């Protein structure tokens, strides 16, 4: 949209209004589904002492000023995850939230600096249950939108078909011609060489994680969720900072992502509950952040204390705006936002 035509101008808003009506219907259907599954809807605080500790998520910061003038640096959360897990520790067995989230350095046709995340958690249930939830929610969204196909660009997907389940190792072999499990970080230089052989451009100082992400972005993701949804699972443990390792194969973690039309919609975990291990992983993530961005974020000690009391659980975050965009057949994420962030 041009500077002369702001998002609130009548003709620009009128173009988006049909998408916004679908967004509202989808949200209402999903809320009804969770209520029917005996979930508690919760509201979590946006202001946090830590915005999260995943190295490549950038946050917005602000100052809390007390009546006596004392100032405390706080952050707008990048996800409600820490707060939701504290509520699991408090005894909530099933919970969900539609949370406003904030991520800096992210603005494209598929990203927005302020967005809505749908997160839900199940205490004492496995992450396979979340995979079934994802399939059910796709159907709910399609019914709300009165459509039988989701589309994005030239891609389309039937949301009523059961998702294909594909491990990262299978996806790397199929779409990149690379044996992932033979090229984990302990195999020094292996993944770099394999990626180079497949024509992927790399920088000399790329880490193993950088190379992994580039292969996923260039070779794997564009092929997922076409015709039917895809569940991409069993991530290398090094790429799952908040997930527990699989007992049957500790090289990989209980992490999966849901893809539709080549878009990542959701990221789910069998949750890690070892507070000492979680602290170690956070510290490693912050070392990476310091190296890449020249800054670090605090670690939420209160979250780690709650994690030690949290039952075994599974949890997932779904980008609600992206789901609404797909269900409505919109071209970009701003089409399903009532008013995009200025600038």
C-alpha positions in Angstrom: 0.0 0.0 0.0 1.3 3.5 -0.7 1.9 6.3 1.8 -1.2 8.0 0.3 -3.4 5.0 1.0 -3.0 4.0 4.7 -4.4 0.7 5.9 -7.4 2.4 7.5 -8.5 4.2 4.2 -11.9 2.9 3.1 -10.9 1.3 -0.2 -7.8 -0.4 1.3 -9.7 -1.7 4.3 -12.6 -2.8 2.1 -10.3 -5.0 0.1 -9.1 -6.7 3.3 -12.4 -7.0 5.0 -13.5 -10.3 3.4 -10.2 -11.9 4.6 -10.7 -10.4 8.1 -14.2 -11.9 8.4 -12.7 -15.3 7.5 -10.0 -14.7 10.1 -12.7 -14.1 12.8 -14.6 -17.2 11.8 -11.5 -19.4 11.9 -10.6 -18.1 15.4 -14.1 -18.7 16.7 -14.1 -22.3 15.3 -10.7 -23.1 16.9 -11.7 -21.6 20.2 -14.8 -23.8 20.2 -12.7 -26.9 19.4 -10.4 -26.3 22.3 -13.3 -25.7 24.7 -14.8 -28.9 23.5 -11.6 -30.7 24.3 -11.6 -29.4 27.9 -8.8 -26.9 27.5 -8.5 -23.8 29.7 -8.0 -20.6 27.7 -5.4 -18.5 29.4 -4.0 -15.0 29.1 -0.2 -14.6 29.6 1.8 -11.4 30.3 3.5 -9.8 27.4 6.2 -8.1 29.5 8.9 -10.6 30.5 12.3 -10.5 32.1 13.5 -12.6 29.1 11.9 -12.7 25.6 13.2 -16.2 25.0 16.6 -17.6 24.4 16.5 -19.0 20.9 19.6 -17.5 19.2 18.0 -16.2 16.0 14.8 -14.6 17.6 15.2 -10.9 18.1 13.1 -9.0 20.6 11.8 -5.6 21.5 12.7 -4.1 24.8 11.2 -1.5 27.1 11.6 0.0 30.6 9.4 -0.7 33.6 9.5 2.4 35.8 8.4 1.9 39.4 6.6 4.8 41.4 10.0 5.4 43.2 11.7 5.8 39.8 13.5 2.4 39.9 13.9 1.1 36.3 13.9 -2.5 35.1 14.7 -3.6 31.6 11.9 -5.9 30.3 11.1 -7.4 26.9 8.0 -8.0 24.8 7.8 -11.8 24.6 8.5 -13.6 21.3 6.2 -16.4 22.5 4.0 -17.1 25.5 5.9 -20.4 26.0 7.6 -19.6 29.3 4.4 -18.3 30.9 2.4 -21.3 29.6 4.9 -23.7 31.1 4.7 -22.0 34.4 0.9 -22.6 34.3 1.6 -26.3 33.6 3.8 -26.3 36.7 0.9 -24.7 38.6 -1.3 -27.6 37.7 -3.2 -26.8 34.6 -3.5 -30.0 32.6 -4.6 -28.6 29.2 -4.3 -24.9 28.2 -4.3 -22.7 25.1 -3.9 -19.1 24.3 -4.2 -16.7 21.4 -1.2 -14.5 22.3 0.1 -11.3 20.7 3.8 -11.8 20.1 6.6 -9.5 19.0 9.7 -10.3 16.9 12.2 -7.8 15.6 14.1 -8.2 12.3 11.1 -10.0 10.8 8.9 -8.3 8.2 8.0 -10.0 4.9 4.9 -11.2 3.1 4.9 -14.1 5.6 6.2 -12.4 8.7 5.1 -9.4 10.8 6.8 -7.8 13.8 3.5 -8.1 15.8 1.5 -11.2 15.3 -0.9 -13.7 16.9 0.4 -17.0 18.1 -1.9 -19.9 19.0 -0.2 -22.1 21.6 -1.5 -25.1 23.4 -0.1 -27.6 25.9 -1.1 -31.0 27.1 0.3 -32.3 30.4 1.2 -36.0 30.5 0.5 -36.5 26.7 2.9 -37.2 23.9 3.8 -35.0 21.0 2.1 -37.4 18.7 -1.1 -36.2 20.2 -0.2 -32.7 19.0 0.2 -34.0 15.5 -3.4 -35.3 15.6 -4.5 -31.9 17.0 -2.9 -30.1 14.0 -4.8 -32.3 11.5 -8.0 -31.5 13.4 -7.4 -27.7 13.5 -6.7 -27.6 9.7 -10.0 -29.2 9.1 -11.7 -26.7 11.5 -10.1 -23.8 9.8 -11.2 -25.0 6.4 -14.8 -25.6 7.5 -14.8 -22.1 9.0 -13.6 -20.6 5.8 -16.0 -22.7 3.8 -13.2 -24.0 1.6 -11.8 -27.4 0.5 -8.4 -26.1 -0.5 -5.7 -23.9 1.1 -3.5 -21.9 -1.4 -0.5 -19.8 -1.3 1.1 -18.5 -4.5 1.0 -21.4 -7.0 0.8 -24.0 -4.3 -2.4 -25.7 -3.0 -3.2 -28.2 -0.3 -6.2 -30.3 0.8 -6.6 -29.6 4.6 -8.9 -32.6 5.0 -6.2 -35.1 4.0 -4.2 -36.7 6.8 -0.7 -35.1 6.9 2.3 -37.0 5.5 4.8 -37.7 8.3 8.5 -37.2 7.2 11.6 -37.3 9.3 14.4 -34.7 8.7 16.7 -37.5 7.7 14.1 -38.7 5.1 13.6 -35.2 3.8 17.3 -34.5 3.5 17.7 -37.7 1.4 14.7 -37.1 -0.7 15.0 -33.4 -1.5 18.7 -32.6 -0.9 20.5 -35.9 -1.6 22.3 -35.6 1.8 22.6 -38.2 4.6 21.8 -36.0 7.5 22.5 -38.5 10.3 25.9 -39.3 8.9 26.7 -35.6 9.0 25.7 -34.4 12.5 28.0 -31.8 14.2 30.4 -34.4 15.5 31.2 -35.3 11.8 33.4 -32.2 11.4 33.0 -30.6 8.0 30.7 -33.3 6.7 27.5 -31.2 6.3 29.5 -28.3 4.8 31.0 -30.5 2.2 27.7 -32.2 1.4 25.9 -28.9 1.1 28.6 -27.5 -1.2 28.3 -30.6 -3.4 24.6 -29.9 -3.8 25.3 -26.3 -5.0 24.3 -24.5 -1.8 26.3 -21.3 -1.3 28.0 -21.1 2.0 30.1 -18.6 3.9 33.4 -19.6 5.4 32.3 -19.0 8.9 28.9 -20.7 8.7 28.3 -23.0 11.7 26.8 -26.4 11.4 23.4 -24.9 12.4 23.8 -22.2 9.7 24.4 -24.9 7.0 21.5 -27.1 8.3 19.1 -24.1 8.2 20.2 -23.2 4.7 19.6 -26.7 3.4 16.2 -26.8 5.0 15.2 -23.4 3.6 16.6 -24.0 0.0 16.0 -27.7 -0.6 13.4 -29.0 1.9 10.8 -26.5 2.8 9.7 -25.5 -0.7 8.6 -29.1 -1.3 6.5 -29.6 1.8 2.7 -29.4 2.3 1.8 -29.6 -1.4 -1.4 -31.5 -2.1 -1.6 -32.6 1.6 -0.1 -31.2 4.8 3.4 -32.4 5.9 4.6 -33.1 9.4 8.4 -32.8 9.4 9.7 -34.5 12.6 12.7 -35.9 14.4 14.9 -32.8 14.2 18.6 -33.2 15.2 18.9 -32.6 18.9 21.1 -29.6 18.2 18.2 -27.9 16.5 15.6 -28.4 19.3 16.7 -26.2 22.2 13.4 -26.7 24.1 12.6 -30.3 23.3 13.6 -33.6 24.9 15.7 -36.2 23.0 13.9 -39.3 21.7 14.7 -42.3 23.9 14.9 -44.6 20.9 17.5 -42.4 19.1 19.0 -39.6 21.2 20.6 -38.1 18.1 17.2 -36.6 17.4 14.6 -34.8 19.4 10.9 -34.8 19.9 10.3 -31.8 17.7 8.1 -31.5 14.6 6.9 -28.7 12.3 3.6 -28.5 10.3 3.8 -27.4 6.7 1.1 -26.3 4.3 1.8 -25.0 0.8 5.5 -24.7 1.6 4.8 -22.6 4.6 5.8 -23.5 8.2 2.6 -23.2 10.3 3.5 -24.8 13.6 6.4 -26.0 15.8 5.8 -28.6 18.4 7.8 -30.4 21.1 7.8 -33.2 23.6 8.9 -30.7 26.3 12.2 -30.8 28.0 11.7 -30.8 31.8 15.4 -31.0 32.9 16.1 -27.5 34.2 19.9 -28.0 34.4 20.0 -29.2 30.8 17.7 -26.3 29.7 20.0 -23.8 31.3 23.0 -25.3 29.5 21.1 -25.1 26.2 20.0 -21.5 26.8 23.6 -20.5 27.6 24.8 -22.0 24.4 22.1 -20.2 22.4 23.2 -16.9 24.0 26.8 -17.6 23.0 25.6 -17.9 19.4 23.5 -14.7 19.7 26.5 -12.8 21.0 28.6 -14.1 18.1 26.0 -13.3 15.4 24.3 -10.2 16.8 26.6 -8.8 19.4 24.0 -9.0 22.2 22.6 -11.4 24.7 19.2 -11.7 26.5 18.8 -12.7 30.2 17.8 -16.2 31.2 14.5 -16.4 33.2 15.4 -18.1 36.4 11.8 -18.2 37.5 11.0 -20.2 34.3 13.7 -22.7 35.1 12.4 -23.1 38.7 9.0 -23.8 37.2 10.4 -26.2 34.7 11.8 -28.4 37.5 8.2 -28.7 38.8 6.5 -29.2 35.5 5.0 -32.6 34.6 5.9 -34.3 31.3 4.1 -32.4 28.6 3.8 -31.6 25.0 3.3 -28.1 23.5 3.1 -26.4 20.2 3.0 -22.9 18.7 1.0 -22.2 15.5 1.2 -18.9 13.6 -2.5 -18.0 13.6 -2.1 -15.2 11.0 -0.5 -17.6 8.5 -3.3 -20.1 9.0 -5.9 -17.4 8.5 -4.0 -16.3 5.4 -4.0 -19.8 3.9 -7.7 -20.4 4.8 -8.7 -17.1 3.2 -6.6 -17.5 0.1 -4.8 -14.2 0.9 -1.5 -13.2 -0.7 0.3 -11.8 2.3 0.1 -11.7 6.0 -1.0 -8.1 6.2 -4.1 -9.0 4.3 -5.4 -10.7 7.4 -4.4 -8.1 9.9 -6.9 -5.4 10.9 -4.1 -2.8 11.1 -0.5 -3.6 10.3 2.3 -2.1 12.3 3.3 1.3 10.9 6.4 1.6 8.8 
